Amino acid sequence: MSVRIQVDLGLCQGYACCVMEAAALFDVDDVTSKVVVRNPRPEGPAEARAAAAALACPTRAITVERD
């Protein structure tokens, strides 16, 4: 079983809290100032970092769902 990261770009404001929690999984696009998911299917310890990033998002733009 793995997880899948999804981002609602309509909610994303580019605060980069997700990047601070999990830089290996997220980045912010320089042009749009919206989050970019580097790895939408993290495994192992990265799953917990993805969940922490979703909780850190002030607009709740990130969801992490189990497959």
C-alpha positions as CSV (number, residue, x, y, z in Angstrom):
1,M,0.0,0.0,0.0
2,S,1.3,3.4,-0.9
3,V,0.2,7.0,-0.7
4,R,-0.6,9.6,-3.3
5,I,-0.1,13.3,-3.0
6,Q,-2.6,15.7,-4.6
7,V,-2.6,19.5,-4.7
8,D,-5.5,21.8,-5.3
9,L,-3.7,24.6,-7.2
10,G,-6.8,26.8,-6.8
11,L,-6.2,26.8,-3.0
12,C,-2.4,27.0,-3.1
13,Q,-1.0,30.4,-2.2
14,G,2.7,29.6,-2.4
15,Y,3.5,29.9,1.3
16,A,6.0,27.0,0.9
17,C,5.2,25.4,4.3
18,C,5.2,22.1,2.5
19,V,8.7,22.7,1.2
20,M,9.9,23.5,4.7
21,E,8.4,20.1,5.9
22,A,9.4,18.0,2.9
23,A,11.8,19.6,0.4
24,A,12.4,16.3,-1.3
25,L,8.7,16.1,-2.1
26,F,7.7,19.7,-2.9
27,D,8.9,22.8,-4.5
28,V,7.4,26.1,-5.5
29,D,7.3,27.2,-9.1
30,D,9.2,30.5,-9.6
31,V,6.7,31.7,-12.3
32,T,3.3,30.7,-10.8
33,S,4.2,30.7,-7.1
34,K,2.3,27.4,-6.8
35,V,3.5,24.2,-5.3
36,V,5.1,21.5,-7.6
37,V,5.0,17.9,-6.4
38,R,8.4,16.4,-7.0
39,N,7.3,12.9,-6.0
40,P,3.5,12.2,-6.0
41,R,4.0,8.6,-4.8
42,P,6.4,8.7,-1.8
43,E,7.3,5.5,0.0
44,G,8.7,4.6,3.4
45,P,9.6,7.5,5.7
46,A,8.7,10.0,3.0
47,E,5.0,9.1,3.5
48,A,5.1,10.6,7.0
49,R,6.9,13.7,5.7
50,A,4.1,14.1,3.0
51,A,1.5,13.9,5.7
52,A,3.3,16.5,7.8
53,A,3.5,18.8,4.8
54,A,-0.3,18.5,4.2
55,L,-0.9,19.4,7.8
56,A,1.4,22.3,7.6
57,C,-0.4,23.8,4.6
58,P,-2.4,26.8,5.9
59,T,-4.9,26.6,3.0
60,R,-5.2,22.8,3.1
61,A,-4.3,22.6,-0.6
62,I,-2.5,19.3,-0.1
63,T,-4.1,15.9,0.4
64,V,-2.3,12.6,1.0
65,E,-4.4,9.6,0.4
66,R,-3.7,5.9,0.8
67,D,-4.2,3.7,-2.2
